[in-house]
Amino acid sequence: MSCFSVSKRHVSVSILAVVAMQLHFIQSVLSLNQTNAYLQHICIKSEGTYKSDSSYESDVKRFLDVVADDLTSGFGSGTGGSGATLEHEGTPFYAKFQCRGDISESKCRSCLYTAFAGIRRLCPNMQGRKIWYDNCILDLSSTYTYDKIDYKHVFYLHNAKDVSGDIKSFNKNTKALLYKLKEKASRKDQKRYRKDYLYAAGEESLGKMKLYAMAQCTRDLSFKNCSVCLDWIMAKLPRCCNGKQGGRVLNPNCNFRYELYPFVNTRKTDE
Protein backbone atom coordinates (compact mmCIF):
# COMPACT_ATOMS: atom_id res chain seq x y z
CA MET A 1 0.00 0.00 0.00
CA SER A 2 1.40 3.40 -0.94
CA CYS A 3 0.74 6.58 0.95
CA PHE A 4 2.03 10.12 1.19
CA SER A 5 1.26 13.41 2.85
CA VAL A 6 1.85 16.85 1.40
CA SER A 7 2.32 20.29 2.86
CA LYS A 8 2.24 23.51 0.88
CA ARG A 9 2.50 27.14 1.94
CA HIS A 10 1.90 27.21 5.70
CA VAL A 11 1.35 23.72 7.10
CA SER A 12 4.33 22.32 8.95
CA VAL A 13 5.01 18.71 8.02
CA SER A 14 7.84 16.31 7.55
CA ILE A 15 10.41 17.26 4.97
CA LEU A 16 13.75 15.93 3.99
CA ALA A 17 16.85 15.85 6.09
CA VAL A 18 20.25 16.38 4.59
CA VAL A 19 22.73 13.74 5.66
CA ALA A 20 26.20 15.09 6.16
CA MET A 21 28.79 14.02 3.65
CA GLN A 22 32.35 13.48 4.77
CA LEU A 23 33.65 16.13 2.43
CA HIS A 24 32.32 19.62 1.89
CA PHE A 25 30.93 20.15 -1.58
CA ILE A 26 32.27 23.47 -2.84
CA GLN A 27 32.67 24.29 -6.48
CA SER A 28 33.10 27.40 -8.60
CA VAL A 29 31.63 27.46 -12.10
CA LEU A 30 30.33 30.07 -14.49
CA SER A 31 26.97 31.73 -14.04
CA LEU A 32 24.72 31.14 -17.03
CA ASN A 33 22.26 33.59 -18.48
CA GLN A 34 19.85 30.91 -19.67
CA THR A 35 16.26 30.08 -18.96
CA ASN A 36 16.15 27.53 -16.15
CA ALA A 37 19.75 26.41 -16.62
CA TYR A 38 20.92 23.30 -14.76
CA LEU A 39 23.29 24.35 -11.98
CA GLN A 40 24.40 21.39 -9.86
CA HIS A 41 23.36 18.13 -8.24
CA ILE A 42 24.47 15.98 -5.30
CA CYS A 43 24.00 12.21 -4.87
CA ILE A 44 24.33 11.14 -1.22
CA LYS A 45 25.48 7.52 -1.11
CA SER A 46 25.30 7.34 2.69
CA GLU A 47 21.49 7.55 2.55
CA GLY A 48 21.24 4.23 0.76
CA THR A 49 19.56 2.99 -2.40
CA TYR A 50 16.25 1.49 -3.42
CA LYS A 51 15.58 -1.50 -5.64
CA SER A 52 14.74 -0.82 -9.27
CA ASP A 53 11.66 -3.05 -9.08
CA SER A 54 10.27 -1.34 -5.95
CA SER A 55 7.43 1.19 -5.90
CA TYR A 56 9.74 3.90 -4.56
CA GLU A 57 10.08 5.94 -7.75
CA SER A 58 6.38 5.76 -8.58
CA ASP A 59 5.58 6.84 -5.01
CA VAL A 60 7.80 9.89 -5.45
CA LYS A 61 6.18 10.66 -8.81
CA ARG A 62 2.68 10.50 -7.30
CA PHE A 63 3.78 12.84 -4.53
CA LEU A 64 5.19 15.33 -7.04
CA ASP A 65 1.98 15.17 -9.08
CA VAL A 66 0.05 16.25 -5.98
CA VAL A 67 2.52 19.07 -5.33
CA ALA A 68 2.26 20.20 -8.96
CA ASP A 69 -1.52 20.65 -8.67
CA ASP A 70 -1.03 23.85 -6.66
CA LEU A 71 2.24 25.73 -6.84
CA THR A 72 0.85 29.21 -6.26
CA SER A 73 3.32 29.65 -3.40
CA GLY A 74 6.18 28.06 -5.36
CA PHE A 75 6.78 25.52 -2.60
CA GLY A 76 5.84 21.99 -1.63
CA SER A 77 7.03 19.59 1.04
CA GLY A 78 5.97 16.31 2.58
CA THR A 79 6.57 12.66 3.26
CA GLY A 80 5.66 9.48 1.41
CA GLY A 81 6.62 5.94 0.64
CA SER A 82 5.45 2.36 0.65
CA GLY A 83 3.26 1.35 3.54
CA ALA A 84 4.77 -1.17 5.92
CA THR A 85 3.70 -4.81 5.81
CA LEU A 86 4.82 -7.95 7.63
CA GLU A 87 7.14 -8.76 4.74
CA HIS A 88 8.27 -5.23 3.92
CA GLU A 89 9.10 -2.29 6.19
CA GLY A 90 8.59 0.26 3.43
CA THR A 91 10.91 2.89 1.98
CA PRO A 92 9.86 6.33 3.19
CA PHE A 93 11.05 9.51 1.54
CA TYR A 94 11.08 13.13 2.56
CA ALA A 95 10.80 15.78 -0.10
CA LYS A 96 11.09 19.51 -0.49
CA PHE A 97 10.64 21.61 -3.60
CA GLN A 98 11.20 25.35 -3.87
CA CYS A 99 10.93 27.70 -6.85
CA ARG A 100 12.55 31.10 -7.16
CA GLY A 101 10.18 33.73 -5.86
CA ASP A 102 9.64 35.65 -9.09
CA ILE A 103 8.75 32.88 -11.54
CA SER A 104 5.25 31.94 -12.66
CA GLU A 105 3.36 28.89 -11.46
CA SER A 106 3.61 27.27 -14.90
CA LYS A 107 7.40 27.72 -15.01
CA CYS A 108 7.61 26.42 -11.46
CA ARG A 109 5.67 23.30 -12.41
CA SER A 110 7.87 22.78 -15.46
CA CYS A 111 10.98 23.08 -13.31
CA LEU A 112 9.61 20.51 -10.86
CA TYR A 113 9.30 17.84 -13.55
CA THR A 114 12.57 18.85 -15.19
CA ALA A 115 14.30 18.45 -11.83
CA PHE A 116 12.72 15.06 -11.18
CA ALA A 117 13.76 13.75 -14.59
CA GLY A 118 17.25 15.14 -14.09
CA ILE A 119 17.81 13.66 -10.64
CA ARG A 120 16.56 10.23 -11.72
CA ARG A 121 19.14 10.22 -14.50
CA LEU A 122 22.01 11.65 -12.46
CA CYS A 123 21.44 9.75 -9.20
CA PRO A 124 19.81 6.46 -10.24
CA ASN A 125 18.35 4.37 -7.38
CA MET A 126 19.67 6.73 -4.71
CA GLN A 127 17.43 7.88 -1.86
CA GLY A 128 19.47 10.97 -0.99
CA ARG A 129 19.73 13.43 -3.88
CA LYS A 130 19.45 17.15 -4.59
CA ILE A 131 19.37 19.12 -7.81
CA TRP A 132 19.47 22.85 -8.53
CA TYR A 133 18.23 24.77 -11.56
CA ASP A 134 17.95 28.50 -12.10
CA ASN A 135 14.26 28.34 -11.25
CA CYS A 136 14.06 25.70 -8.53
CA ILE A 137 15.62 23.14 -6.21
CA LEU A 138 14.35 19.59 -5.63
CA ASP A 139 15.52 17.83 -2.49
CA LEU A 140 14.75 14.13 -1.85
CA SER A 141 15.98 12.20 1.16
CA SER A 142 15.51 9.07 3.25
CA THR A 143 15.89 11.00 6.50
CA TYR A 144 13.93 13.82 8.11
CA THR A 145 14.67 17.33 9.30
CA TYR A 146 12.66 20.53 9.66
CA ASP A 147 13.89 24.10 10.02
CA LYS A 148 17.52 23.00 10.06
CA ILE A 149 20.40 24.42 8.07
CA ASP A 150 22.64 22.19 5.99
CA TYR A 151 26.22 23.35 6.60
CA LYS A 152 27.77 20.56 4.52
CA HIS A 153 26.61 21.28 1.01
CA VAL A 154 27.37 24.62 -0.60
CA PHE A 155 28.62 25.70 -4.00
CA TYR A 156 29.59 28.91 -5.80
CA LEU A 157 28.93 30.23 -9.27
CA HIS A 158 30.33 33.42 -10.75
CA ASN A 159 30.24 35.44 -13.91
CA ALA A 160 33.32 35.03 -16.09
CA LYS A 161 33.71 38.81 -16.46
CA ASP A 162 35.49 41.04 -13.98
CA VAL A 163 34.19 44.43 -12.92
CA SER A 164 35.95 47.40 -14.49
CA GLY A 165 36.78 50.41 -12.34
CA ASP A 166 36.73 50.56 -8.55
CA ILE A 167 36.43 46.90 -7.49
CA LYS A 168 36.52 47.71 -3.79
CA SER A 169 33.56 50.07 -4.11
CA PHE A 170 31.64 47.57 -6.26
CA ASN A 171 32.18 44.79 -3.72
CA LYS A 172 31.04 47.09 -0.92
CA ASN A 173 27.85 48.12 -2.75
CA THR A 174 27.08 44.51 -3.70
CA LYS A 175 27.44 43.38 -0.12
CA ALA A 176 25.24 46.23 1.11
CA LEU A 177 22.42 45.36 -1.34
CA LEU A 178 22.58 41.66 -0.52
CA TYR A 179 22.41 42.26 3.23
CA LYS A 180 19.52 44.65 2.69
CA LEU A 181 17.70 41.87 0.84
CA LYS A 182 18.65 39.40 3.56
CA GLU A 183 16.94 41.57 6.15
CA LYS A 184 13.87 41.85 3.96
CA ALA A 185 13.69 38.12 3.22
CA SER A 186 13.92 37.17 6.91
CA ARG A 187 11.72 39.88 8.41
CA LYS A 188 9.16 38.62 10.93
CA ASP A 189 6.10 40.48 9.64
CA GLN A 190 5.73 38.32 6.53
CA LYS A 191 2.62 36.30 5.72
CA ARG A 192 3.15 32.65 4.84
CA TYR A 193 0.56 32.59 2.07
CA ARG A 194 2.44 35.18 0.02
CA LYS A 195 4.63 34.02 -2.85
CA ASP A 196 7.50 36.24 -1.66
CA TYR A 197 7.64 34.64 1.79
CA LEU A 198 11.34 34.35 2.76
CA TYR A 199 12.31 35.91 -0.57
CA ALA A 200 13.47 39.36 -1.66
CA ALA A 201 14.76 40.92 -4.86
CA GLY A 202 16.00 44.41 -5.61
CA GLU A 203 18.20 46.65 -7.70
CA GLU A 204 20.65 49.47 -7.10
CA SER A 205 22.08 52.11 -9.42
CA LEU A 206 25.88 52.20 -9.45
CA GLY A 207 26.65 55.19 -11.64
CA LYS A 208 26.12 54.07 -15.24
CA MET A 209 25.59 50.49 -14.10
CA LYS A 210 22.64 48.87 -12.36
CA LEU A 211 23.02 45.98 -9.95
CA TYR A 212 20.28 43.34 -9.66
CA ALA A 213 20.10 40.85 -6.80
CA MET A 214 17.92 38.35 -4.95
CA ALA A 215 18.03 36.31 -1.74
CA GLN A 216 15.80 33.40 -0.73
CA CYS A 217 15.31 30.70 1.89
CA THR A 218 13.23 27.53 1.65
CA ARG A 219 9.86 28.10 3.28
CA ASP A 220 10.35 25.49 6.00
CA LEU A 221 12.93 27.68 7.75
CA SER A 222 12.02 29.95 10.63
CA PHE A 223 12.72 33.66 10.24
CA LYS A 224 15.71 33.26 12.54
CA ASN A 225 17.21 30.33 10.64
CA CYS A 226 16.58 32.05 7.32
CA SER A 227 18.64 34.98 8.58
CA VAL A 228 21.34 32.66 9.92
CA CYS A 229 21.51 30.69 6.66
CA LEU A 230 21.80 33.82 4.52
CA ASP A 231 24.43 35.30 6.83
CA TRP A 232 26.42 32.09 6.50
CA ILE A 233 26.45 31.97 2.71
CA MET A 234 26.90 35.74 2.33
CA ALA A 235 30.05 35.49 4.41
CA LYS A 236 31.43 33.47 1.48
CA LEU A 237 30.94 36.36 -0.94
CA PRO A 238 34.63 37.42 -1.05
CA ARG A 239 35.79 33.86 -1.81
CA CYS A 240 33.04 33.34 -4.36
CA CYS A 241 32.83 36.52 -6.31
CA ASN A 242 35.53 39.09 -5.57
CA GLY A 243 35.43 41.64 -8.38
CA LYS A 244 33.09 39.56 -10.53
CA GLN A 245 30.20 41.11 -12.47
CA GLY A 246 27.88 38.44 -11.13
CA GLY A 247 27.83 35.58 -8.71
CA ARG A 248 25.87 33.41 -6.35
CA VAL A 249 26.18 31.00 -3.47
CA LEU A 250 23.66 28.18 -2.98
CA ASN A 251 22.97 25.52 -0.42
CA PRO A 252 19.84 23.37 0.07
CA ASN A 253 18.23 25.92 2.42
CA CYS A 254 19.10 29.35 1.05
CA ASN A 255 20.80 31.16 -1.80
CA PHE A 256 21.63 34.57 -3.18
CA ARG A 257 22.58 35.95 -6.58
CA TYR A 258 23.62 39.28 -8.07
CA GLU A 259 24.29 40.39 -11.66
CA LEU A 260 24.78 43.53 -13.74
CA TYR A 261 21.87 42.51 -15.96
CA PRO A 262 18.18 41.98 -15.07
CA PHE A 263 18.10 38.23 -14.42
CA VAL A 264 15.30 38.58 -11.87
CA ASN A 265 12.01 40.47 -11.65
CA THR A 266 12.62 43.08 -8.95
CA ARG A 267 9.04 44.34 -8.89
CA LYS A 268 6.88 43.42 -5.90
CA THR A 269 5.36 39.98 -6.38
CA ASP A 270 1.60 39.49 -6.45
CA GLU A 271 -0.16 38.25 -3.35
Secondary structure as GFF3:
##gff-version 3
##sequence-region A 1 271
A	DSSP	beta_strand	2	7	.	.	.	ID=ss1
A	DSSP	beta_strand	28	30	.	.	.	ID=ss2
A	DSSP	beta_strand	38	49	.	.	.	ID=ss3
A	DSSP	alpha_helix	56	68	.	.	.	ID=ss4
A	DSSP	beta_strand	75	82	.	.	.	ID=ss5
A	DSSP	beta_strand	93	99	.	.	.	ID=ss6
A	DSSP	alpha_helix	105	122	.	.	.	ID=ss7
A	DSSP	beta_strand	126	133	.	.	.	ID=ss8
A	DSSP	beta_strand	136	141	.	.	.	ID=ss9
A	DSSP	beta_strand	155	158	.	.	.	ID=ss10
A	DSSP	alpha_helix	167	185	.	.	.	ID=ss11
A	DSSP	beta_strand	199	206	.	.	.	ID=ss12
A	DSSP	beta_strand	209	217	.	.	.	ID=ss13
A	DSSP	alpha_helix	223	234	.	.	.	ID=ss14
A	DSSP	alpha_helix	237	241	.	.	.	ID=ss15
A	DSSP	beta_strand	247	250	.	.	.	ID=ss16
A	DSSP	beta_strand	254	259	.	.	.	ID=ss17
###
